[in-house]
Amino acid sequence: MIDAARYQWEEGRRRLESESRDAARARQLADLLEAVQDELRRRIGQRFTLAELARAYEGSEEWVRDVVIRMTHPRARAGIRDTTLVQDAAFAQYARGATDYRP
């Protein structure tokens, strides 16, 4: 379960990095990523294991979508279609704070 989740998270991180050519879109994606990480922090705290994060990931689609919808600006270049990208990249970054994180 953890390995599969980490694979998805890293794929999201790579996809996010590939979006850097469009500066406005990259900024909006970064804002969405930060909002999802803020919600993650609220849900699981700052001290957690990768297993706890993987469990949170399993049920995160709905609340991540809600965060993205709430944070998307009118005429945005990033939004609901990027939910999976933002979700995976946010979890990839947040995983680095796990007590048992190893690259």
Jmol script that loads the backbone (N, CA, C; Angstrom):
load data "model"
ATOM      1  N   MET A   1       0.817  -1.190   0.000  1.00  0.00           N
ATOM      2  CA  MET A   1       0.000   0.000   0.000  1.00  0.00           C
ATOM      3  C   MET A   1       0.867   1.264   0.000  1.00  0.00           C
ATOM      4  N   ILE A   2       1.878   1.309   0.840  1.00  0.00           N
ATOM      5  CA  ILE A   2       2.725   2.502   0.930  1.00  0.00           C
ATOM      6  C   ILE A   2       3.530   2.687  -0.355  1.00  0.00           C
ATOM      7  N   ASP A   3       4.091   1.596  -0.884  1.00  0.00           N
ATOM      8  CA  ASP A   3       4.896   1.710  -2.102  1.00  0.00           C
ATOM      9  C   ASP A   3       4.064   2.201  -3.278  1.00  0.00           C
ATOM     10  N   ALA A   4       2.857   1.680  -3.417  1.00  0.00           N
ATOM     11  CA  ALA A   4       1.980   2.108  -4.514  1.00  0.00           C
ATOM     12  C   ALA A   4       1.609   3.581  -4.360  1.00  0.00           C
ATOM     13  N   ALA A   5       1.306   3.989  -3.143  1.00  0.00           N
ATOM     14  CA  ALA A   5       0.958   5.392  -2.902  1.00  0.00           C
ATOM     15  C   ALA A   5       2.158   6.291  -3.198  1.00  0.00           C
ATOM     16  N   ARG A   6       3.328   5.901  -2.745  1.00  0.00           N
ATOM     17  CA  ARG A   6       4.523   6.719  -2.983  1.00  0.00           C
ATOM     18  C   ARG A   6       4.813   6.847  -4.473  1.00  0.00           C
ATOM     19  N   TYR A   7       4.575   5.780  -5.217  1.00  0.00           N
ATOM     20  CA  TYR A   7       4.772   5.839  -6.669  1.00  0.00           C
ATOM     21  C   TYR A   7       3.844   6.895  -7.272  1.00  0.00           C
ATOM     22  N   GLN A   8       2.580   6.875  -6.889  1.00  0.00           N
ATOM     23  CA  GLN A   8       1.619   7.860  -7.402  1.00  0.00           C
ATOM     24  C   GLN A   8       2.016   9.272  -6.989  1.00  0.00           C
ATOM     25  N   TRP A   9       2.448   9.436  -5.754  1.00  0.00           N
ATOM     26  CA  TRP A   9       2.849  10.755  -5.280  1.00  0.00           C
ATOM     27  C   TRP A   9       4.023  11.296  -6.091  1.00  0.00           C
ATOM     28  N   GLU A  10       5.006  10.438  -6.347  1.00  0.00           N
ATOM     29  CA  GLU A  10       6.184  10.878  -7.105  1.00  0.00           C
ATOM     30  C   GLU A  10       5.821  11.200  -8.551  1.00  0.00           C
ATOM     31  N   GLU A  11       4.907  10.437  -9.128  1.00  0.00           N
ATOM     32  CA  GLU A  11       4.430  10.753 -10.479  1.00  0.00           C
ATOM     33  C   GLU A  11       3.780  12.134 -10.492  1.00  0.00           C
ATOM     34  N   GLY A  12       2.998  12.438  -9.488  1.00  0.00           N
ATOM     35  CA  GLY A  12       2.383  13.760  -9.378  1.00  0.00           C
ATOM     36  C   GLY A  12       3.419  14.859  -9.240  1.00  0.00           C
ATOM     37  N   ARG A  13       4.440  14.602  -8.459  1.00  0.00           N
ATOM     38  CA  ARG A  13       5.515  15.585  -8.286  1.00  0.00           C
ATOM     39  C   ARG A  13       6.212  15.851  -9.623  1.00  0.00           C
ATOM     40  N   ARG A  14       6.483  14.781 -10.386  1.00  0.00           N
ATOM     41  CA  ARG A  14       7.132  14.940 -11.691  1.00  0.00           C
ATOM     42  C   ARG A  14       6.230  15.708 -12.664  1.00  0.00           C
ATOM     43  N   ARG A  15       4.938  15.384 -12.647  1.00  0.00           N
ATOM     44  CA  ARG A  15       4.005  16.097 -13.533  1.00  0.00           C
ATOM     45  C   ARG A  15       3.945  17.576 -13.163  1.00  0.00           C
ATOM     46  N   LEU A  16       3.966  17.864 -11.875  1.00  0.00           N
ATOM     47  CA  LEU A  16       3.950  19.257 -11.429  1.00  0.00           C
ATOM     48  C   LEU A  16       5.197  19.991 -11.925  1.00  0.00           C
ATOM     49  N   GLU A  17       6.339  19.365 -11.820  1.00  0.00           N
ATOM     50  CA  GLU A  17       7.583  19.981 -12.291  1.00  0.00           C
ATOM     51  C   GLU A  17       7.529  20.269 -13.786  1.00  0.00           C
ATOM     52  N   SER A  18       6.855  19.414 -14.543  1.00  0.00           N
ATOM     53  CA  SER A  18       6.780  19.607 -15.995  1.00  0.00           C
ATOM     54  C   SER A  18       5.874  20.775 -16.378  1.00  0.00           C
ATOM     55  N   GLU A  19       5.123  21.298 -15.440  1.00  0.00           N
ATOM     56  CA  GLU A  19       4.214  22.418 -15.700  1.00  0.00           C
ATOM     57  C   GLU A  19       4.900  23.774 -15.548  1.00  0.00           C
ATOM     58  N   SER A  20       6.178  23.800 -15.314  1.00  0.00           N
ATOM     59  CA  SER A  20       6.875  25.055 -15.008  1.00  0.00           C
ATOM     60  C   SER A  20       7.039  25.977 -16.217  1.00  0.00           C
ATOM     61  N   ARG A  21       6.781  25.493 -17.421  1.00  0.00           N
ATOM     62  CA  ARG A  21       6.951  26.343 -18.611  1.00  0.00           C
ATOM     63  C   ARG A  21       5.955  27.504 -18.639  1.00  0.00           C
ATOM     64  N   ASP A  22       4.771  27.286 -18.121  1.00  0.00           N
ATOM     65  CA  ASP A  22       3.732  28.327 -18.075  1.00  0.00           C
ATOM     66  C   ASP A  22       3.746  28.914 -16.661  1.00  0.00           C
ATOM     67  N   ALA A  23       4.362  30.074 -16.515  1.00  0.00           N
ATOM     68  CA  ALA A  23       4.586  30.649 -15.181  1.00  0.00           C
ATOM     69  C   ALA A  23       3.283  30.917 -14.431  1.00  0.00           C
ATOM     70  N   ALA A  24       2.275  31.438 -15.113  1.00  0.00           N
ATOM     71  CA  ALA A  24       1.004  31.741 -14.437  1.00  0.00           C
ATOM     72  C   ALA A  24       0.339  30.454 -13.952  1.00  0.00           C
ATOM     73  N   ARG A  25       0.329  29.444 -14.797  1.00  0.00           N
ATOM     74  CA  ARG A  25      -0.258  28.154 -14.414  1.00  0.00           C
ATOM     75  C   ARG A  25       0.533  27.533 -13.262  1.00  0.00           C
ATOM     76  N   ALA A  26       1.848  27.607 -13.336  1.00  0.00           N
ATOM     77  CA  ALA A  26       2.693  27.041 -12.278  1.00  0.00           C
ATOM     78  C   ALA A  26       2.413  27.718 -10.937  1.00  0.00           C
ATOM     79  N   ARG A  27       2.225  29.034 -10.932  1.00  0.00           N
ATOM     80  CA  ARG A  27       1.899  29.755  -9.693  1.00  0.00           C
ATOM     81  C   ARG A  27       0.552  29.307  -9.135  1.00  0.00           C
ATOM     82  N   GLN A  28      -0.423  29.151 -10.018  1.00  0.00           N
ATOM     83  CA  GLN A  28      -1.748  28.720  -9.566  1.00  0.00           C
ATOM     84  C   GLN A  28      -1.705  27.294  -9.030  1.00  0.00           C
ATOM     85  N   LEU A  29      -0.957  26.424  -9.692  1.00  0.00           N
ATOM     86  CA  LEU A  29      -0.803  25.058  -9.186  1.00  0.00           C
ATOM     87  C   LEU A  29      -0.125  25.074  -7.817  1.00  0.00           C
ATOM     88  N   ALA A  30       0.880  25.926  -7.654  1.00  0.00           N
ATOM     89  CA  ALA A  30       1.569  26.028  -6.358  1.00  0.00           C
ATOM     90  C   ALA A  30       0.612  26.494  -5.265  1.00  0.00           C
ATOM     91  N   ASP A  31      -0.280  27.420  -5.599  1.00  0.00           N
ATOM     92  CA  ASP A  31      -1.276  27.878  -4.619  1.00  0.00           C
ATOM     93  C   ASP A  31      -2.215  26.742  -4.221  1.00  0.00           C
ATOM     94  N   LEU A  32      -2.651  25.956  -5.208  1.00  0.00           N
ATOM     95  CA  LEU A  32      -3.526  24.815  -4.922  1.00  0.00           C
ATOM     96  C   LEU A  32      -2.792  23.783  -4.076  1.00  0.00           C
ATOM     97  N   LEU A  33      -1.538  23.531  -4.418  1.00  0.00           N
ATOM     98  CA  LEU A  33      -0.719  22.580  -3.672  1.00  0.00           C
ATOM     99  C   LEU A  33      -0.595  23.010  -2.210  1.00  0.00           C
ATOM    100  N   GLU A  34      -0.344  24.277  -1.993  1.00  0.00           N
ATOM    101  CA  GLU A  34      -0.215  24.792  -0.629  1.00  0.00           C
ATOM    102  C   GLU A  34      -1.525  24.642   0.147  1.00  0.00           C
ATOM    103  N   ALA A  35      -2.642  24.896  -0.513  1.00  0.00           N
ATOM    104  CA  ALA A  35      -3.943  24.766   0.152  1.00  0.00           C
ATOM    105  C   ALA A  35      -4.214  23.315   0.544  1.00  0.00           C
ATOM    106  N   VAL A  36      -3.849  22.380  -0.323  1.00  0.00           N
ATOM    107  CA  VAL A  36      -4.041  20.959  -0.002  1.00  0.00           C
ATOM    108  C   VAL A  36      -3.116  20.556   1.143  1.00  0.00           C
ATOM    109  N   GLN A  37      -1.893  21.041   1.144  1.00  0.00           N
ATOM    110  CA  GLN A  37      -0.980  20.731   2.243  1.00  0.00           C
ATOM    111  C   GLN A  37      -1.471  21.321   3.564  1.00  0.00           C
ATOM    112  N   ASP A  38      -2.048  22.498   3.519  1.00  0.00           N
ATOM    113  CA  ASP A  38      -2.624  23.084   4.737  1.00  0.00           C
ATOM    114  C   ASP A  38      -3.725  22.187   5.288  1.00  0.00           C
ATOM    115  N   GLU A  39      -4.557  21.665   4.397  1.00  0.00           N
ATOM    116  CA  GLU A  39      -5.635  20.777   4.830  1.00  0.00           C
ATOM    117  C   GLU A  39      -5.073  19.454   5.354  1.00  0.00           C
ATOM    118  N   LEU A  40      -4.027  18.950   4.718  1.00  0.00           N
ATOM    119  CA  LEU A  40      -3.363  17.732   5.209  1.00  0.00           C
ATOM    120  C   LEU A  40      -2.838  17.947   6.622  1.00  0.00           C
ATOM    121  N   ARG A  41      -2.209  19.070   6.834  1.00  0.00           N
ATOM    122  CA  ARG A  41      -1.662  19.399   8.158  1.00  0.00           C
ATOM    123  C   ARG A  41      -2.783  19.419   9.202  1.00  0.00           C
ATOM    124  N   ARG A  42      -3.921  19.971   8.818  1.00  0.00           N
ATOM    125  CA  ARG A  42      -5.059  20.023   9.726  1.00  0.00           C
ATOM    126  C   ARG A  42      -5.596  18.619  10.008  1.00  0.00           C
ATOM    127  N   ARG A  43      -5.587  17.756   9.007  1.00  0.00           N
ATOM    128  CA  ARG A  43      -6.173  16.424   9.144  1.00  0.00           C
ATOM    129  C   ARG A  43      -5.265  15.431   9.861  1.00  0.00           C
ATOM    130  N   ILE A  44      -3.961  15.446   9.565  1.00  0.00           N
ATOM    131  CA  ILE A  44      -3.096  14.428  10.177  1.00  0.00           C
ATOM    132  C   ILE A  44      -1.999  15.002  11.061  1.00  0.00           C
ATOM    133  N   GLY A  45      -1.865  16.302  11.082  1.00  0.00           N
ATOM    134  CA  GLY A  45      -0.868  16.916  11.940  1.00  0.00           C
ATOM    135  C   GLY A  45       0.504  16.977  11.298  1.00  0.00           C
ATOM    136  N   GLN A  46       1.466  17.370  12.097  1.00  0.00           N
ATOM    137  CA  GLN A  46       2.825  17.523  11.599  1.00  0.00           C
ATOM    138  C   GLN A  46       3.713  16.339  11.956  1.00  0.00           C
ATOM    139  N   ARG A  47       3.241  15.467  12.803  1.00  0.00           N
ATOM    140  CA  ARG A  47       4.007  14.267  13.169  1.00  0.00           C
ATOM    141  C   ARG A  47       3.193  13.065  12.713  1.00  0.00           C
ATOM    142  N   PHE A  48       3.735  12.327  11.740  1.00  0.00           N
ATOM    143  CA  PHE A  48       3.005  11.224  11.130  1.00  0.00           C
ATOM    144  C   PHE A  48       3.994  10.264  10.474  1.00  0.00           C
ATOM    145  N   THR A  49       3.523   9.071  10.184  1.00  0.00           N
ATOM    146  CA  THR A  49       4.317   8.077   9.461  1.00  0.00           C
ATOM    147  C   THR A  49       3.812   7.999   8.023  1.00  0.00           C
ATOM    148  N   LEU A  50       4.589   7.344   7.179  1.00  0.00           N
ATOM    149  CA  LEU A  50       4.152   7.141   5.798  1.00  0.00           C
ATOM    150  C   LEU A  50       2.885   6.299   5.737  1.00  0.00           C
ATOM    151  N   ALA A  51       2.744   5.337   6.637  1.00  0.00           N
ATOM    152  CA  ALA A  51       1.527   4.513   6.661  1.00  0.00           C
ATOM    153  C   ALA A  51       0.310   5.372   6.989  1.00  0.00           C
ATOM    154  N   GLU A  52       0.450   6.283   7.930  1.00  0.00           N
ATOM    155  CA  GLU A  52      -0.660   7.179   8.270  1.00  0.00           C
ATOM    156  C   GLU A  52      -1.004   8.085   7.089  1.00  0.00           C
ATOM    157  N   LEU A  53       0.017   8.553   6.400  1.00  0.00           N
ATOM    158  CA  LEU A  53      -0.213   9.406   5.239  1.00  0.00           C
ATOM    159  C   LEU A  53      -0.879   8.615   4.112  1.00  0.00           C
ATOM    160  N   ALA A  54      -0.447   7.380   3.912  1.00  0.00           N
ATOM    161  CA  ALA A  54      -1.060   6.533   2.879  1.00  0.00           C
ATOM    162  C   ALA A  54      -2.530   6.271   3.192  1.00  0.00           C
ATOM    163  N   ARG A  55      -2.853   6.069   4.455  1.00  0.00           N
ATOM    164  CA  ARG A  55      -4.265   5.883   4.834  1.00  0.00           C
ATOM    165  C   ARG A  55      -5.069   7.156   4.558  1.00  0.00           C
ATOM    166  N   ALA A  56      -4.485   8.300   4.834  1.00  0.00           N
ATOM    167  CA  ALA A  56      -5.166   9.571   4.554  1.00  0.00           C
ATOM    168  C   ALA A  56      -5.362   9.755   3.050  1.00  0.00           C
ATOM    169  N   TYR A  57      -4.406   9.286   2.265  1.00  0.00           N
ATOM    170  CA  TYR A  57      -4.480   9.401   0.805  1.00  0.00           C
ATOM    171  C   TYR A  57      -5.649   8.599   0.247  1.00  0.00           C
ATOM    172  N   GLU A  58      -5.894   7.439   0.823  1.00  0.00           N
ATOM    173  CA  GLU A  58      -6.960   6.561   0.332  1.00  0.00           C
ATOM    174  C   GLU A  58      -8.314   7.254   0.291  1.00  0.00           C
ATOM    175  N   GLY A  59      -8.611   8.101   1.220  1.00  0.00           N
ATOM    176  CA  GLY A  59      -9.912   8.753   1.256  1.00  0.00           C
ATOM    177  C   GLY A  59      -9.873  10.234   0.927  1.00  0.00           C
ATOM    178  N   SER A  60      -8.853  10.672   0.212  1.00  0.00           N
ATOM    179  CA  SER A  60      -8.644  12.115   0.055  1.00  0.00           C
ATOM    180  C   SER A  60      -9.253  12.736  -1.198  1.00  0.00           C
ATOM    181  N   GLU A  61      -9.715  11.936  -2.137  1.00  0.00           N
ATOM    182  CA  GLU A  61     -10.165  12.497  -3.411  1.00  0.00           C
ATOM    183  C   GLU A  61     -11.231  13.577  -3.230  1.00  0.00           C
ATOM    184  N   GLU A  62     -12.212  13.291  -2.404  1.00  0.00           N
ATOM    185  CA  GLU A  62     -13.334  14.225  -2.248  1.00  0.00           C
ATOM    186  C   GLU A  62     -12.905  15.536  -1.591  1.00  0.00           C
ATOM    187  N   TRP A  63     -12.164  15.448  -0.479  1.00  0.00           N
ATOM    188  CA  TRP A  63     -11.800  16.698   0.184  1.00  0.00           C
ATOM    189  C   TRP A  63     -10.767  17.490  -0.608  1.00  0.00           C
ATOM    190  N   VAL A  64      -9.881  16.789  -1.348  1.00  0.00           N
ATOM    191  CA  VAL A  64      -8.928  17.514  -2.195  1.00  0.00           C
ATOM    192  C   VAL A  64      -9.694  18.268  -3.284  1.00  0.00           C
ATOM    193  N   ARG A  65     -10.662  17.606  -3.902  1.00  0.00           N
ATOM    194  CA  ARG A  65     -11.483  18.263  -4.924  1.00  0.00           C
ATOM    195  C   ARG A  65     -12.183  19.495  -4.331  1.00  0.00           C
ATOM    196  N   ASP A  66     -12.702  19.368  -3.125  1.00  0.00           N
ATOM    197  CA  ASP A  66     -13.360  20.508  -2.471  1.00  0.00           C
ATOM    198  C   ASP A  66     -12.387  21.675  -2.261  1.00  0.00           C
ATOM    199  N   VAL A  67     -11.172  21.364  -1.844  1.00  0.00           N
ATOM    200  CA  VAL A  67     -10.156  22.410  -1.649  1.00  0.00           C
ATOM    201  C   VAL A  67      -9.839  23.080  -2.983  1.00  0.00           C
ATOM    202  N   VAL A  68      -9.654  22.276  -4.025  1.00  0.00           N
ATOM    203  CA  VAL A  68      -9.324  22.824  -5.346  1.00  0.00           C
ATOM    204  C   VAL A  68     -10.452  23.720  -5.848  1.00  0.00           C
ATOM    205  N   ILE A  69     -11.683  23.267  -5.719  1.00  0.00           N
ATOM    206  CA  ILE A  69     -12.825  24.081  -6.157  1.00  0.00           C
ATOM    207  C   ILE A  69     -12.870  25.396  -5.384  1.00  0.00           C
ATOM    208  N   ARG A  70     -12.680  25.323  -4.091  1.00  0.00           N
ATOM    209  CA  ARG A  70     -12.728  26.526  -3.247  1.00  0.00           C
ATOM    210  C   ARG A  70     -11.615  27.518  -3.600  1.00  0.00           C
ATOM    211  N   MET A  71     -10.454  27.009  -3.970  1.00  0.00           N
ATOM    212  CA  MET A  71      -9.290  27.870  -4.190  1.00  0.00           C
ATOM    213  C   MET A  71      -9.105  28.314  -5.639  1.00  0.00           C
ATOM    214  N   THR A  72      -9.860  27.738  -6.570  1.00  0.00           N
ATOM    215  CA  THR A  72      -9.683  28.075  -7.982  1.00  0.00           C
ATOM    216  C   THR A  72     -10.298  29.438  -8.279  1.00  0.00           C
ATOM    217  N   HIS A  73      -9.516  30.287  -8.913  1.00  0.00           N
ATOM    218  CA  HIS A  73      -9.948  31.634  -9.265  1.00  0.00           C
ATOM    219  C   HIS A  73     -10.701  31.616 -10.594  1.00  0.00           C
ATOM    220  N   PRO A  74     -11.578  32.582 -10.820  1.00  0.00           N
ATOM    221  CA  PRO A  74     -12.211  32.698 -12.134  1.00  0.00           C
ATOM    222  C   PRO A  74     -11.133  32.872 -13.207  1.00  0.00           C
ATOM    223  N   ARG A  75     -11.346  32.288 -14.338  1.00  0.00           N
ATOM    224  CA  ARG A  75     -10.413  32.332 -15.479  1.00  0.00           C
ATOM    225  C   ARG A  75      -9.037  31.774 -15.114  1.00  0.00           C
ATOM    226  N   ALA A  76      -9.015  30.839 -14.216  1.00  0.00           N
ATOM    227  CA  ALA A  76      -7.751  30.235 -13.774  1.00  0.00           C
ATOM    228  C   ALA A  76      -7.197  29.307 -14.852  1.00  0.00           C
ATOM    229  N   ARG A  77      -5.889  29.182 -14.869  1.00  0.00           N
ATOM    230  CA  ARG A  77      -5.225  28.250 -15.774  1.00  0.00           C
ATOM    231  C   ARG A  77      -5.040  26.887 -15.115  1.00  0.00           C
ATOM    232  N   ALA A  78      -5.320  26.820 -13.843  1.00  0.00           N
ATOM    233  CA  ALA A  78      -5.256  25.561 -13.095  1.00  0.00           C
ATOM    234  C   ALA A  78      -6.543  25.455 -12.298  1.00  0.00           C
ATOM    235  N   GLY A  79      -7.077  24.248 -12.221  1.00  0.00           N
ATOM    236  CA  GLY A  79      -8.332  24.092 -11.498  1.00  0.00           C
ATOM    237  C   GLY A  79      -8.737  22.643 -11.332  1.00  0.00           C
ATOM    238  N   ILE A  80     -10.021  22.397 -11.428  1.00  0.00           N
ATOM    239  CA  ILE A  80     -10.579  21.086 -11.115  1.00  0.00           C
ATOM    240  C   ILE A  80      -9.953  19.971 -11.952  1.00  0.00           C
ATOM    241  N   ARG A  81      -9.603  20.254 -13.191  1.00  0.00           N
ATOM    242  CA  ARG A  81      -9.000  19.212 -14.037  1.00  0.00           C
ATOM    243  C   ARG A  81      -7.621  18.778 -13.517  1.00  0.00           C
ATOM    244  N   ASP A  82      -7.064  19.569 -12.625  1.00  0.00           N
ATOM    245  CA  ASP A  82      -5.737  19.287 -12.071  1.00  0.00           C
ATOM    246  C   ASP A  82      -5.790  18.665 -10.684  1.00  0.00           C
ATOM    247  N   THR A  83      -6.963  18.238 -10.264  1.00  0.00           N
ATOM    248  CA  THR A  83      -7.125  17.729  -8.900  1.00  0.00           C
ATOM    249  C   THR A  83      -6.169  16.583  -8.598  1.00  0.00           C
ATOM    250  N   THR A  84      -6.089  15.594  -9.476  1.00  0.00           N
ATOM    251  CA  THR A  84      -5.216  14.440  -9.223  1.00  0.00           C
ATOM    252  C   THR A  84      -3.751  14.855  -9.186  1.00  0.00           C
ATOM    253  N   LEU A  85      -3.356  15.718 -10.097  1.00  0.00           N
ATOM    254  CA  LEU A  85      -1.986  16.225 -10.119  1.00  0.00           C
ATOM    255  C   LEU A  85      -1.644  16.917  -8.802  1.00  0.00           C
ATOM    256  N   VAL A  86      -2.520  17.811  -8.364  1.00  0.00           N
ATOM    257  CA  VAL A  86      -2.291  18.558  -7.125  1.00  0.00           C
ATOM    258  C   VAL A  86      -2.306  17.614  -5.927  1.00  0.00           C
ATOM    259  N   GLN A  87      -3.240  16.692  -5.914  1.00  0.00           N
ATOM    260  CA  GLN A  87      -3.346  15.722  -4.816  1.00  0.00           C
ATOM    261  C   GLN A  87      -2.046  14.933  -4.674  1.00  0.00           C
ATOM    262  N   ASP A  88      -1.592  14.340  -5.766  1.00  0.00           N
ATOM    263  CA  ASP A  88      -0.396  13.502  -5.699  1.00  0.00           C
ATOM    264  C   ASP A  88       0.850  14.308  -5.352  1.00  0.00           C
ATOM    265  N   ALA A  89       1.000  15.479  -5.960  1.00  0.00           N
ATOM    266  CA  ALA A  89       2.178  16.305  -5.677  1.00  0.00           C
ATOM    267  C   ALA A  89       2.179  16.802  -4.231  1.00  0.00           C
ATOM    268  N   ALA A  90       1.018  17.151  -3.712  1.00  0.00           N
ATOM    269  CA  ALA A  90       0.933  17.609  -2.319  1.00  0.00           C
ATOM    270  C   ALA A  90       1.322  16.493  -1.360  1.00  0.00           C
ATOM    271  N   PHE A  91       0.832  15.293  -1.614  1.00  0.00           N
ATOM    272  CA  PHE A  91       1.187  14.168  -0.752  1.00  0.00           C
ATOM    273  C   PHE A  91       2.674  13.841  -0.884  1.00  0.00           C
ATOM    274  N   ALA A  92       3.249  13.971  -2.086  1.00  0.00           N
ATOM    275  CA  ALA A  92       4.687  13.720  -2.272  1.00  0.00           C
ATOM    276  C   ALA A  92       5.508  14.671  -1.419  1.00  0.00           C
ATOM    277  N   GLN A  93       5.160  15.936  -1.454  1.00  0.00           N
ATOM    278  CA  GLN A  93       5.900  16.909  -0.644  1.00  0.00           C
ATOM    279  C   GLN A  93       5.679  16.677   0.843  1.00  0.00           C
ATOM    280  N   TYR A  94       4.444  16.402   1.214  1.00  0.00           N
ATOM    281  CA  TYR A  94       4.135  16.223   2.627  1.00  0.00           C
ATOM    282  C   TYR A  94       4.817  14.976   3.185  1.00  0.00           C
ATOM    283  N   ALA A  95       4.995  13.958   2.347  1.00  0.00           N
ATOM    284  CA  ALA A  95       5.627  12.706   2.777  1.00  0.00           C
ATOM    285  C   ALA A  95       7.035  12.938   3.305  1.00  0.00           C
ATOM    286  N   ARG A  96       7.699  13.945   2.810  1.00  0.00           N
ATOM    287  CA  ARG A  96       9.073  14.222   3.253  1.00  0.00           C
ATOM    288  C   ARG A  96       9.151  14.587   4.722  1.00  0.00           C
ATOM    289  N   GLY A  97       8.018  14.940   5.317  1.00  0.00           N
ATOM    290  CA  GLY A  97       7.977  15.257   6.737  1.00  0.00           C
ATOM    291  C   GLY A  97       7.634  14.069   7.620  1.00  0.00           C
ATOM    292  N   ALA A  98       7.427  12.897   7.019  1.00  0.00           N
ATOM    293  CA  ALA A  98       7.076  11.704   7.800  1.00  0.00           C
ATOM    294  C   ALA A  98       8.248  11.284   8.683  1.00  0.00           C
ATOM    295  N   THR A  99       7.927  10.783   9.861  1.00  0.00           N
ATOM    296  CA  THR A  99       8.978  10.376  10.796  1.00  0.00           C
ATOM    297  C   THR A  99       9.818   9.229  10.246  1.00  0.00           C
ATOM    298  N   ASP A 100       9.246   8.434   9.339  1.00  0.00           N
ATOM    299  CA  ASP A 100       9.969   7.292   8.773  1.00  0.00           C
ATOM    300  C   ASP A 100      10.307   7.492   7.295  1.00  0.00           C
ATOM    301  N   TYR A 101      10.344   8.732   6.842  1.00  0.00           N
ATOM    302  CA  TYR A 101      10.619   9.014   5.426  1.00  0.00           C
ATOM    303  C   TYR A 101      12.053   8.649   5.066  1.00  0.00           C
ATOM    304  N   ARG A 102      12.195   7.963   3.953  1.00  0.00           N
ATOM    305  CA  ARG A 102      13.495   7.675   3.340  1.00  0.00           C
ATOM    306  C   ARG A 102      13.336   7.922   1.851  1.00  0.00           C
ATOM    307  N   PRO A 103      14.244   8.680   1.236  1.00  0.00           N
ATOM    308  CA  PRO A 103      14.132   8.950  -0.220  1.00  0.00           C
ATOM    309  C   PRO A 103      14.204   7.680  -1.046  1.00  0.00           C
TER     310      PRO A 103
END
end "model"
wireframe off; spacefill off
backbone 0.3
color backbone group
